[in-house]
Amino acid sequence: MSTPKRYKNGVNNIDSGKVLSQFPDMDPTKTYGYFNDFFQYAATDWVLTTAEGGAGSATEAIADDETGGVLLITNAGGSGDHDNFQLSKDGGTNDSESFLFATTKKAWFKTKVKSNDGDKVHCFLGLHIVNTDPVNSAPTDGVYFELTGGVINCQVRKDSVSSTETLAATFGDDTFIVLGYYWDGVDTVYVFVNDTEVVTIGSTNLPDDEYLAVSFGVENEEAAANTLEMDYIGAWMER
């Protein structure tokens, strides 16, 4: 193994003369964000909406057969059964709508997920406005991935009008996929699959007038107990 370069006095990205100019690390105040690697799970961290098209209910638990922390969501066996999550600010009652897209402010989103039956689930993953049932009533505002029938779309959506790109990738069975995007703060959203840029979307419908929450969810498209496994989810923006 090669020897790492050792900066014993630290390294930073702060202009000389600023408050943190002698701080031996990167300035943590340049961005704000949220990241969850799901080594632990508490339902009260989320506004959780579970509804059944058939009988039974969804369950959420840390998977015992995955490394690195993975949240296993298992829907009941009815078509239309779903489990939707939005980050909460107060123990599961109200959403934490803490992200706002803006020009001059860059933004990033990244997640890693899989399903037991990728073309038989309908998923939303990203940042969007408060919405308890995105499959049946799409969020009016957000930048998010929509996975349905194995097809992966990325939507940049404002006031119920979307700029949408279908990605040259599919949501397969029992195989993790990494999805992400980067807003350059100017006019373009760059979309990535497995850390490779695949498409860009313009800023025409960038939701720059609504605060958004970290959100994800899964709904059955068949009468079977389908799953979504969430390895991690994260979003960051420049202050």
N, C-alpha and C positions, 0 to 999 in steps of 0.2 A: 504494500500500500504506500502511495506517495505521502510525503510529509506535508501537512497543511501549513500554510503561511500563518505566522503567529503575530497578530497585532496586539502586543501586550499593553499598549497604552490606549487601546480602543480605536474605533473608527466611527465617524458620524457624517451626516448630510446637512449640517447646520451652518449658516453663515457666521463668520467671525463677528463677535460683539453681541450676539443674541443671547437670550437667557440660557439656552442649552448648548452654547458653543463649545464648552469644555466637557460636555456630557460624553462618556466613552461608548456610546451606542447610538443607533439611529433614532431620530426624533419620533416618538410614538404619537405625537399630536398632529402629525401631517395628514393622517387619515383616521377615519372611524370605521368600525366594522364589527361583524359578528361571525364566529366560527364555532361549529360543534362537530366533534369527532365521535360522539356517541359512545364513549366509554361508560357513561351513565345516562339514564333517561328518567325524567320526572314529567308526568302529564301536566302538572301545573306550570311548566315552562311554556306551554302552548295553549292557544285557543283551539280546542280539539272538537271537530264536528264529525260525528259518526252517524250514518243513516243507512238503513237497510232497504234494498229493493226486494229482498226475500226475507228470510228469518235469521235470527242471531245477531251478532255484533262483531266489530273488529277488535283485535288485540294488538298491543304494542309492548315489545320487550327487547332487551339487548340479546342479540343472537349468541348462542353458545358454540356455534360451529364456524365462526369467522374470526379472523385476527384483526387487531387494531381498532376494535369498537365498531359495531354495526347495529343499527336499529332495525328490527324485524317487525314489519306491519303485516298482519294477516287479516284479510277481510272475511266476513262470513260468506256462505256459499251461494248467495243470491245474486242474480244479475242486477247491477246498479248499487250493490253494497259499496260503501266508500268510507274513507278515513282521511280527513283533511286537517292540516296543521298550519297555523300561523303563529309566529313568535309572539308571546304575551309579555306585557309590561307589569302585570299585577296578579300573578298567580293563576292565570288561565281564564280571566274574565274578559279582558280587553286586549286588542292587538297592539303590538309595539310597532307602530308605523313611524320608523325612524330614518328612513332613507328617502332622499329627494334628488332626482336627476337634475343636472343643471349644466349649461355651457360653462366652460373654463374649469369644470370639476370632473376629473376622471373617475371611473367606477369599474368594479370588477365583481363577478359572480362565478362560483365554481361548486360543482357537486359531483358525487360519484354514487351511482345507484345500479340495482339490478332487480329483475323480477323472475319468478318461476316460469311465467308465461307472458313474454313481452308483448305479443300481438293480441293479447286478450285483456289488457289493462289500459286504463286511460289516466294519465298522470299530468300534473302541473308542478313545475319546479322553477322557482325564481323569486323575483320581487314583484308583488302586486298589492293592490288596494284590498281592504277588508272584503272578504267574500267567503261565505260558508259552503258554497256548492259550485265551484268553478266549472265543472263539467256541464252542468245543466244551465248555468247562467254565467257566462265568461266574465272575468274581471274587467271592469271598464278601463282600468289603467294598470300598466305594468310592463316589465321586460322579463319574459319567462319562456321556458320550454314547455311545449305541450306534446305528449307522447300518446298516440292512439293508433291501434291496429298495427303496431310496430313501426309506424312512421313518426319521425321526430321533426317538429316545427319549432322555430324560434319566432316569437312575436314581440314586436315593439308596438305598444298599444296605448292610445290616448283618447279619452272620451268615446270609447267603444269603437274606435277606428284603428285597424291594425296594419302595420307593415310586416308581412310574414314571409319567411323563407323556409322551404322544406329542405332538410339537410340530406346530404348523400351518405346517410348512415341509417341503420335500423336498430330498434330496441329488441334484442334477441332474448333467448331463454337462458336464465341462470348464468348470465355473463355481465360482469360489471362494465359500465360505460361512464366515462368522465365527460361532463357537459359544462361549458363555461362561456362567458362573454366578457368583453372589455369595451367600455364606452370611453372614447378618446377625449371627451370634453369639448369636442368641436362639432363634428357632424356625422360620426360613424360608430356603429356598434359592430365589433369584430366577434364572430361566433366560432367556437372551438369544439371539436370532438376529440376526445383522448389527447388533448393538448396540441392538436393540429388545427390551424385556422382553416375553416371550410367555406365560409361565406361572410359577406358584410351586409349590414342593413343601415339605411340612411336615417336621418334624424327627424323626418317629416312628422312622425307620430310619437316622438319621444315624450313620455309622460312627465313633463317638467313642472306641473302645477298641482301634483298630488303626492302626499307622503305615502310610502309603501312599506310593507312588512315582508320579512323573510317567510316564504311560504312553500309548502309542498303537500302533495296528496295523491291518493290512488283510488280508482274506482274499477270494479269488475265490469267487463264487457261480455261476460258469460256467467252462467250459474255454476260457479266453482269458487273455492276458497283460495283466491289468488293473493300473491304477496308483493310487497315492495321492500327491498333492503336498502337502507340509507347508510352509506359508509361515512360520508361527511357532507356538510353544507356550509358555505361561507359567502359573505358579501362585504365589500369594502368600498368606501368613497373618500375622495379628498375633501378636507374641510373647506 
